[in-house]
Amino acid sequence: MPFTATGTVRSSRRLSHRTASSSGFSAAMQEATDTDLLSDTIHGKKGKPRPGVEAVAKFTAGMLSADHRIASFSINGWDTHLSQARVFQRPTKDLAAAITALKANLSPEIWRKTAILAITEFGRTARENGSAGTDHGTGGVAILAGGAVAGGKVYRDWPSLADGELLEDRDLRPTMDLRQIAAAMLRQQFGISTRDLEASVFPGLVVDKRPAFLRG
């Protein structure tokens, strides 16, 4: 799953020296320090404009082409409380541009092994509000891409938008735990065992061992 290192490089180095006896922890701290040193490249220095999503995706592709195996970044603009038909266009274009840039800047071999998961922290209401938008909801969608994904399909257990079927009379009813998707990717892409996923990473989750959305 995505990992974000915060704090200054100096404080990270102090902690690293204090834990030098733990080789595993020291290696993790070194990677966190390296990530912190790259923060200006990703986000732009204070007072300067941040790069566009294509630049961030290109930078990410460069990292994945080197020694990194997982990366995470955010695309903003999905909180469409008003004028959703207009506001929604920009983030969807950004998402498409990010995926396109990732593919364009990864070698065919690496792209073939790449799985992209785009999710939101919450869904939107199925019913429109009074401002031609939607409010925070429950059920949502996950978009998958990459050569490791069996794409070109919609995988769903559609819950219906009919009156009486909406959750609390306003939300799309969830029919799948998004952790199932993340767990399947961690199992196939990184070789994390089902036992560890169910016991430690996602306690209580029953992992799907044959997900239809990933290429075998």
C-alpha positions as CSV (number, residue, x, y, z in Angstrom):
1,M,0.0,0.0,0.0
2,P,1.1,3.6,-0.4
3,F,3.7,4.8,2.1
4,T,4.4,8.5,2.8
5,A,7.4,9.7,4.7
6,T,7.1,13.0,6.5
7,G,9.4,15.2,8.6
8,T,12.8,16.7,7.9
9,V,15.8,14.9,6.4
10,R,17.8,15.8,9.5
11,S,15.3,14.2,11.9
12,S,15.1,11.1,9.8
13,R,18.9,10.7,9.8
14,R,19.0,11.0,13.6
15,L,16.4,8.3,14.0
16,S,18.3,6.2,11.4
17,H,21.6,6.4,13.5
18,R,19.8,5.4,16.7
19,T,18.4,2.3,15.1
20,A,21.6,1.2,13.1
21,S,21.5,-2.2,14.9
22,S,18.3,-3.0,13.0
23,S,19.3,-3.6,9.3
24,G,15.7,-3.9,8.1
25,F,14.6,-0.7,9.9
26,S,17.7,1.2,8.7
27,A,17.0,0.2,5.1
28,A,13.4,1.5,5.4
29,M,14.6,4.7,7.0
30,Q,17.1,5.2,4.2
31,E,14.3,4.8,1.6
32,A,12.2,7.3,3.5
33,T,15.1,9.8,3.6
34,D,15.6,9.4,-0.1
35,T,11.9,10.0,-0.7
36,D,12.0,13.1,1.4
37,L,15.0,14.4,-0.7
38,L,12.8,14.0,-3.8
39,S,9.8,15.9,-2.4
40,D,10.8,19.2,-4.1
41,T,11.0,17.4,-7.4
42,I,7.5,15.9,-7.0
43,H,5.7,18.8,-5.4
44,G,7.7,21.9,-6.4
45,K,9.6,24.1,-4.1
46,K,7.8,26.7,-1.9
47,G,6.6,29.6,-3.9
48,K,6.9,27.9,-7.3
49,P,4.1,26.2,-9.2
50,R,3.6,22.5,-8.9
51,P,4.0,20.4,-12.0
52,G,1.0,19.1,-13.9
53,V,-0.3,15.6,-13.4
54,E,1.6,14.4,-16.5
55,A,4.9,15.5,-15.1
56,V,4.1,13.7,-11.8
57,A,3.2,10.6,-13.7
58,K,6.4,10.8,-15.8
59,F,8.4,11.2,-12.7
60,T,6.6,8.2,-11.2
61,A,7.4,6.1,-14.2
62,G,11.1,7.0,-13.8
63,M,11.0,5.8,-10.3
64,L,9.2,2.5,-11.2
65,S,11.8,2.0,-14.0
66,A,14.6,2.1,-11.4
67,D,14.5,0.4,-8.0
68,H,11.0,1.2,-6.8
69,R,8.1,-1.2,-7.1
70,I,5.2,0.8,-5.8
71,A,4.2,4.4,-6.0
72,S,1.3,6.6,-5.0
73,F,0.0,10.1,-5.9
74,S,-3.2,12.0,-5.7
75,I,-5.4,13.8,-8.2
76,N,-7.7,16.4,-6.7
77,G,-11.0,17.9,-7.9
78,W,-13.5,15.1,-7.3
79,D,-15.5,16.9,-4.5
80,T,-18.4,17.9,-6.8
81,H,-20.9,19.5,-4.5
82,L,-22.1,21.8,-7.2
83,S,-22.1,21.9,-11.0
84,Q,-20.9,18.4,-11.3
85,A,-21.3,18.1,-15.0
86,R,-18.8,20.9,-15.5
87,V,-16.5,20.3,-12.6
88,F,-16.1,16.6,-13.2
89,Q,-14.4,17.1,-16.6
90,R,-11.1,18.3,-15.2
91,P,-10.2,15.5,-12.8
92,T,-11.3,12.8,-15.3
93,K,-9.1,14.3,-17.9
94,D,-6.2,14.4,-15.4
95,L,-6.7,10.8,-14.5
96,A,-6.7,9.8,-18.2
97,A,-3.6,11.9,-18.8
98,A,-1.8,10.3,-15.8
99,I,-2.5,6.8,-16.9
100,T,-1.5,7.6,-20.5
101,A,1.8,9.3,-19.3
102,L,2.6,6.3,-17.2
103,K,2.3,3.9,-20.1
104,A,4.2,6.2,-22.4
105,N,7.1,6.4,-20.1
106,L,7.4,2.8,-19.0
107,S,9.0,0.2,-21.1
108,P,6.7,-2.5,-22.6
109,E,8.3,-5.1,-20.3
110,I,7.6,-3.0,-17.2
111,W,4.1,-2.0,-18.3
112,R,3.2,-5.6,-18.9
113,K,3.8,-6.2,-15.1
114,T,2.2,-3.0,-14.0
115,A,-1.2,-2.7,-12.2
116,I,-2.7,0.7,-11.5
117,L,-5.5,1.2,-9.0
118,A,-7.4,4.5,-8.8
119,I,-9.8,4.8,-5.9
120,T,-11.5,7.6,-3.9
121,E,-11.8,7.7,-0.1
122,F,-15.6,7.9,-0.3
123,G,-18.3,7.7,-3.0
124,R,-20.9,10.2,-4.1
125,T,-24.6,10.3,-3.5
126,A,-26.7,8.8,-6.2
127,R,-29.3,11.5,-5.8
128,E,-28.5,15.0,-7.0
129,N,-28.4,17.8,-4.4
130,G,-29.9,21.3,-4.8
131,S,-26.7,22.7,-6.5
132,A,-26.6,20.4,-9.5
133,G,-24.0,18.3,-7.8
134,T,-23.7,15.3,-5.4
135,D,-22.7,15.1,-1.8
136,H,-20.4,12.6,0.1
137,G,-21.8,9.1,-0.4
138,T,-21.0,5.5,0.2
139,G,-20.7,3.2,-2.8
140,G,-18.2,4.2,-5.5
141,V,-16.0,2.8,-8.2
142,A,-12.4,1.7,-8.7
143,I,-10.6,2.1,-12.0
144,L,-7.9,-0.4,-12.9
145,A,-5.3,-0.1,-15.7
146,G,-2.0,-1.6,-16.7
147,G,-0.6,-4.6,-18.5
148,A,-1.2,-6.8,-15.5
149,V,-4.9,-6.0,-15.6
150,A,-7.5,-7.9,-17.6
151,G,-9.0,-4.7,-18.9
152,G,-11.7,-3.6,-21.3
153,K,-14.4,-4.8,-19.0
154,V,-16.7,-3.6,-16.2
155,Y,-16.5,-6.0,-13.2
156,R,-19.6,-5.4,-11.0
157,D,-22.3,-6.7,-8.9
158,W,-24.7,-3.9,-9.7
159,P,-26.9,-3.0,-6.7
160,S,-29.5,-1.0,-8.7
161,L,-30.5,2.7,-8.6
162,A,-34.2,1.9,-8.1
163,D,-36.2,3.5,-5.4
164,G,-36.1,1.3,-2.3
165,E,-32.7,-0.1,-3.3
166,L,-30.5,2.9,-2.4
167,L,-28.6,2.9,0.9
168,E,-30.4,5.4,3.2
169,D,-32.5,6.4,0.2
170,R,-29.6,8.3,-1.4
171,D,-26.4,6.2,-1.8
172,L,-25.3,3.5,-4.1
173,R,-25.1,0.3,-2.0
174,P,-21.6,-1.2,-1.7
175,T,-21.4,-4.7,-3.0
176,M,-17.6,-5.3,-2.9
177,D,-14.9,-4.4,-0.4
178,L,-12.2,-2.3,-2.2
179,R,-9.6,-4.0,0.0
180,Q,-10.2,-7.1,-2.0
181,I,-8.7,-5.4,-5.1
182,A,-5.7,-4.1,-3.2
183,A,-5.2,-7.5,-1.5
184,A,-5.3,-9.3,-4.9
185,M,-2.7,-6.9,-6.3
186,L,-0.4,-7.3,-3.3
187,R,-0.7,-11.0,-3.6
188,Q,0.0,-11.3,-7.3
189,Q,2.4,-8.3,-7.8
190,F,4.5,-8.7,-4.6
191,G,4.0,-12.3,-3.6
192,I,2.5,-11.5,-0.2
193,S,0.9,-14.6,1.2
194,T,-2.8,-15.0,1.6
195,R,-2.2,-15.8,5.3
196,D,-0.3,-12.5,5.9
197,L,-2.9,-10.5,4.0
198,E,-5.8,-11.9,6.0
199,A,-4.0,-11.8,9.4
200,S,-1.9,-8.7,9.3
201,V,-2.5,-6.4,6.3
202,F,-6.3,-6.6,6.1
203,P,-7.5,-8.4,9.3
204,G,-10.8,-10.1,8.8
205,L,-10.7,-10.0,5.0
206,V,-11.2,-13.2,3.0
207,V,-8.8,-12.8,0.0
208,D,-10.0,-13.8,-3.4
209,K,-7.3,-16.1,-4.7
210,R,-8.5,-16.0,-8.3
211,P,-9.5,-12.4,-9.1
212,A,-10.9,-12.1,-12.6
213,F,-9.5,-8.6,-13.0
214,L,-5.8,-9.6,-13.0
215,R,-4.0,-11.5,-15.6
216,G,-2.7,-14.9,-14.4
